[in-house]
Amino acid sequence: MSKEKIELTLTIPLSKNDISDIIVTALEGGINYWAKSARPENNNYSGADFASDVIGEGGTLIIVPDEDSGEEPKELNLENFKIGLAKWMTEQGRLDLVGGVIDTGCIDADDADQIIQFALFGEIIYG
């Protein structure tokens, strides 16, 4: 029996705080080995106090990969963040986190790194 590829759509409540928790985990340890910097686009914090809050406020972070990677700076926004999170949950077998809510306390630096890579590149290319 052959397996068909079926696209899944996940509906999960996601608060601004959940988004910030994942982003701060990525910025403070998850993506540091491949990303040189992360800054709000045009230095616009979109009403946020911290860079990690920008995505939840509808803004954009510019993620600058290390020069040696050959990658151009990438835009992380709410739309591609949600796509990255859903892809991580399905492709990494983390559907166990879906019980009506996401417990961001269960998402470590490696997980946050993978979520950001899925959001920016559509796949895991580092690590």
N, C-alpha and C positions, 0 to 999 in steps of 0.2 A: 504494500500500500504506500503510495507516494504521499509526501506531506506538501500541502499547499501552503504558500506564504499568505497569511491573513494579517491584515493591518488592524491593530487594536487601538481603540481610543480610550484613554483612561479619564475618568471624571473623579477628581480628588479635590477636596477643599484644601486650598493653599493660601495661607495668610501672608501678609507682608513680612511678618516676623519669621515665618518658616523660610521664605525666600532669603531674607537677610542672614538667618542662621547658616544656611547652606553656602551662601556667597562668602561670608566671613570665614567659614571653615576652609573654603577653597583659597581665599586670599592669604590667610595666615598659616598656610602649611601645605595645602593640597597642590597648588599649581606652581609653587615657587621654584621647582626644579626645571621647569621649561618656560615659565613666563618671567620676563624681566620687570614688567610693571603692569598695573591696572589703574586707570584713572577715568573719571567721568568725562564723557564726550564734551568738548568745549568748556571743560571745567564747570559744567552745569550739574549741580547736585539735585536738581528737580525737587527742591524742598526737603531733601534728606540731610541728616547731620553727618553721615559717614558714607564713604564709597560703597560699603557693603549694603547700604539701604537704597541706593540709586535704582536698582532694577525693580524693586517693589513699588517704587514711586513712578514707574513708567519711563525712567531715563535709560541711558545707555552707558555701559562701561567699555572703554577701549582696552583690550588685553594685548599687550605687546610681547610676543614671543622672543626668546633669546635670539640674538643676531645669528648665531651659528645654525639655527634651525632652517633658515631660508624662508620662513613663513612671514607674511605681512601681518600688521596689526589687525585684530579681529574685533568686531562689534558684538558685545553681549547685551541683549535686551530681553524684555519679558517674554516675547514670543519665542525666541530660540532657546531661552532658559527652560521654558515649559516643555518644549520639544526634547531638549537634552535630558530633562528629568524623566519624562515618559519613556524615552529610549533606554535610559539607564535601568529603569525599573523593569522593563520587559526583557532587554537583552542580557542583563546581569542577573536575572532571576530574582529580583528583589520585590516581587509582587507581594511578598509576605508583609511588606510595610503598609499595604493597603488594608485597612480595617476601618475605613471611614475617615482616617486622618493619617498624616505622616508624622512620625515622631522623629524630629530632626536630631534629637539626642542620639539616635542610632546611626546617623550619617557621619562617618569619620572623614579625615583628610583625603584618604584614597578614594572614598565614594564621591566626595565633593569634586575632586579632580576629574573623575570619570564623567560626572554630570556636566561639568564645564566643557570637557573635550567633546562629548556628544553634542552639546549645544553649538560649539564653534566649528567643529570639523565633521560632525556626523558619524564619527567613529573614534576609537581610542588610537591615537598615533604616538603618544609618549607613554613610557613606562610599561 
